[in-house]
Amino acid sequence: MIMRVDEAANEDTLLMVARLMAAAARTAPKGRGVDRVTTAIVSGQEREALAEAMEAKMKEKKNPLDAFSRDAECLRRSPVVLLIGVKGTVPKKPENPLNCGACGYAGCADFIKAEKKKGEDFTGPLCVFESLDLGIALGSAAKLAASLNVDNRIMYTIGAAAEELKLLDADIIMGIPLSVSGKNIYFDR
């Protein structure tokens, strides 16, 4: 039997890789043993809606970033994108707080009382330990994709548009588009 690998087979492969990446994000170490990381896989028509939201986001920003438009084109060329986000407007274990102050408040009690505000893209302030968890999850997922020779890149722009569309219940989201092609489409955008 001969099996030719076409675009549909590549998309199936990328969906499988995205599922493995979501597992890597899930099992990545989390501070204080509290896991607020969430993931979602986007493909098909929803991917185009996400790209359109990225372009719209660029137009509404006070300081328009060309990266939104550029990255929307990369997303259109990527059959699958993994979203990874975190809820971070509550500190880890508020009943037994660290009171580290890295959020900008004297302690967790002040952080909890602080007004949470939506900026142009995300809601803050965020607990630094939740942000660290997001970074570790993103690194674990991107490393897995790279080890499987799947081109990927962590994109803030995708996450900002995904938050606008409420694709994930998270305070901050990043997107990792995936591609299998003869040349890495994210390298010299």
Beta strands, then each sheet from edge to edge (+ up, - down):
strand 1: 37-43
strand 2: 80-86
strand 3: 117-118
strand 4: 123-124
strand 5: 151-152
strand 6: 172-179
sheet 1: 1+ 2- 6+ 5-
sheet 2: 3+ 4-
end
